[in-house]
């Protein structure tokens, strides 16, 4: 049955006004979104201060995302085991400790382990806030509406976090970002003690029957994949024994995990979860989306810094344009996908069309003297299209059976948060290096001592001009290739028929109590 009666959050103490309670949790949600182990927007400042490579800091940052992704599978169990007050207090204290460790260590293994733990605490605290206000956001538990809210906050505050980090690092030092977050978490901890009671409103379900070994194996698999993709270019890929070891260990952990999941009673991620069409299809399409938007990670930074000469403040200010696109995309998705129930295929087609529009505009507009205002529309289109696809894909997972839904969120996070951007960056970087060498050779083929025009200028200026021209030609070539890939994807979507539309969560799971009963029933069946 559906939720009935006025909305309330009984975990609060009686003196807290009912209307203020959801907004308090939203403020807590914002603090958790800003918190983490390391802040990748300040990777240059942090690597220089700690005498680390940028790859080391990125490895720690992505480890945080691995911890975050793995927590999806056990979020409901954490909700059933601990009260909201306990969850908020533990996660706030844990994140404070993680920030303090990251401030005072330059050990890469310790940074990676700390950030991995910080990702778990961040996701646990985020779910503790959001699970309490879901019926306030959407009384019918319409997952399309719910994920519009979630992704607006997550993607929006991701952009704002980068802006805040750069401004703090530019005007002070990168360490002050950690102290700012520690201060906010201390305020959260204080407010939790004042506003919340330890009242339990659902039966306690201990953390028994969880495949912790499977979780460790999945963590090892994804961390090995991140290591290979992150350090591959530095170590010259498979010319290095480190990359070979990372590949072998990762594949070994993956094979062992899939083998264990075929016979143990409660695998961390069931092999059956991978067989659902919406799970494996969105997993693959996330990699396609990341490849199409990969210039935002590599090419745009090279173009903005080396050709246009932007400093860190001008470079990060481009996030405002992406943020505007995200807001407009969420409004569009809410209006047509959540309210009017436009099909998944149509929304995916619209999203990919907007992303291809971004690529086309970058292909035709990039130049040596491009004004900053010319980047507004393409970056807005990128944010607009990407958020439409993200909301559509995560809502599609709600069609999977309930016992596999949380596992499917973890699987999708492996692609969307952990490996997708690194994979696309590795591919684009490799292609860019190849095209740079080719175009440098072609452009400089006639610039020798026989060329009288070339002999009149200094070799340094001439070589710099050749490099800059080869860079521009290579960027246009890559944007063109990505446009063709995008058009091919759009053609496939047009040929594929689908009438599936978003819908509310099944009435059987309209309350947490019913979800508990269903989980216990499935455990008894498995036994």
Secondary structure as the mmCIF struct_conf table of DSSP 4:
data_model
#
loop_
_struct_conf.conf_type_id
_struct_conf.id
_struct_conf.beg_label_comp_id
_struct_conf.beg_label_asym_id
_struct_conf.beg_label_seq_id
_struct_conf.end_label_comp_id
_struct_conf.end_label_asym_id
_struct_conf.end_label_seq_id
BEND BEND1 UNK A 5 UNK A 5
TURN_TY1_P TURN_TY1_P1 UNK A 10 UNK A 11
STRN STRN1 UNK A 12 UNK A 12
TURN_TY1_P TURN_TY1_P2 UNK A 14 UNK A 15
BEND BEND2 UNK A 16 UNK A 16
HELX_RH_AL_P HELX_RH_AL_P1 UNK A 18 UNK A 34
BEND BEND3 UNK A 37 UNK A 38
HELX_RH_3T_P HELX_RH_3T_P1 UNK A 40 UNK A 42
HELX_RH_AL_P HELX_RH_AL_P2 UNK A 43 UNK A 50
TURN_TY1_P TURN_TY1_P3 UNK A 51 UNK A 51
HELX_RH_AL_P HELX_RH_AL_P3 UNK A 54 UNK A 71
HELX_RH_3T_P HELX_RH_3T_P2 UNK A 72 UNK A 74
HELX_RH_AL_P HELX_RH_AL_P4 UNK A 75 UNK A 81
BEND BEND4 UNK A 82 UNK A 82
HELX_RH_AL_P HELX_RH_AL_P5 UNK A 84 UNK A 103
BEND BEND5 UNK A 104 UNK A 104
HELX_RH_AL_P HELX_RH_AL_P6 UNK A 108 UNK A 137
TURN_TY1_P TURN_TY1_P4 UNK A 139 UNK A 140
STRN STRN2 UNK A 142 UNK A 142
HELX_RH_AL_P HELX_RH_AL_P7 UNK A 143 UNK A 171
BEND BEND6 UNK A 172 UNK A 172
TURN_TY1_P TURN_TY1_P5 UNK A 174 UNK A 174
HELX_RH_AL_P HELX_RH_AL_P8 UNK A 175 UNK A 195
STRN STRN3 UNK A 196 UNK A 196
BEND BEND7 UNK A 202 UNK A 202
BEND BEND8 UNK A 207 UNK A 207
BEND BEND9 UNK A 209 UNK A 209
HELX_RH_AL_P HELX_RH_AL_P9 UNK A 212 UNK A 231
TURN_TY1_P TURN_TY1_P6 UNK A 232 UNK A 236
HELX_RH_3T_P HELX_RH_3T_P3 UNK A 237 UNK A 239
BEND BEND10 UNK A 240 UNK A 240
HELX_RH_AL_P HELX_RH_AL_P10 UNK A 241 UNK A 261
TURN_TY1_P TURN_TY1_P7 UNK A 262 UNK A 263
BEND BEND11 UNK A 264 UNK A 266
BEND BEND12 UNK A 268 UNK A 269
HELX_RH_3T_P HELX_RH_3T_P4 UNK A 271 UNK A 275
BEND BEND13 UNK A 276 UNK A 276
HELX_RH_AL_P HELX_RH_AL_P11 UNK A 277 UNK A 292
TURN_TY1_P TURN_TY1_P8 UNK A 293 UNK A 293
HELX_RH_3T_P HELX_RH_3T_P5 UNK A 294 UNK A 296
TURN_TY1_P TURN_TY1_P9 UNK A 297 UNK A 298
HELX_RH_AL_P HELX_RH_AL_P12 UNK A 299 UNK A 302
HELX_RH_PI_P HELX_RH_PI_P1 UNK A 303 UNK A 307
BEND BEND14 UNK A 308 UNK A 308
HELX_RH_AL_P HELX_RH_AL_P13 UNK A 312 UNK A 316
TURN_TY1_P TURN_TY1_P10 UNK A 317 UNK A 318
HELX_RH_AL_P HELX_RH_AL_P14 UNK A 319 UNK A 333
HELX_RH_PI_P HELX_RH_PI_P2 UNK A 334 UNK A 339
BEND BEND15 UNK A 340 UNK A 340
STRN STRN4 UNK A 343 UNK A 343
HELX_RH_AL_P HELX_RH_AL_P15 UNK A 344 UNK A 365
TURN_TY1_P TURN_TY1_P11 UNK A 368 UNK A 369
HELX_RH_3T_P HELX_RH_3T_P6 UNK A 372 UNK A 374
HELX_RH_AL_P HELX_RH_AL_P16 UNK A 375 UNK A 396
HELX_RH_3T_P HELX_RH_3T_P7 UNK A 397 UNK A 399
BEND BEND16 UNK A 400 UNK A 400
HELX_RH_AL_P HELX_RH_AL_P17 UNK A 402 UNK A 413
HELX_RH_PI_P HELX_RH_PI_P3 UNK A 414 UNK A 419
HELX_RH_AL_P HELX_RH_AL_P18 UNK A 420 UNK A 443
TURN_TY1_P TURN_TY1_P12 UNK A 444 UNK A 446
BEND BEND17 UNK A 448 UNK A 448
TURN_TY1_P TURN_TY1_P13 UNK A 449 UNK A 450
HELX_RH_AL_P HELX_RH_AL_P19 UNK A 452 UNK A 455
TURN_TY1_P TURN_TY1_P14 UNK A 456 UNK A 456
BEND BEND18 UNK A 457 UNK A 457
HELX_RH_AL_P HELX_RH_AL_P20 UNK A 459 UNK A 495
BEND BEND19 UNK A 496 UNK A 496
STRN STRN5 UNK A 501 UNK A 501
STRN STRN6 UNK A 504 UNK A 504
HELX_LH_PP_P HELX_LH_PP_P1 UNK A 505 UNK A 506
HELX_RH_3T_P HELX_RH_3T_P8 UNK A 507 UNK A 509
BEND BEND20 UNK A 510 UNK A 511
HELX_RH_AL_P HELX_RH_AL_P21 UNK A 512 UNK A 526
#
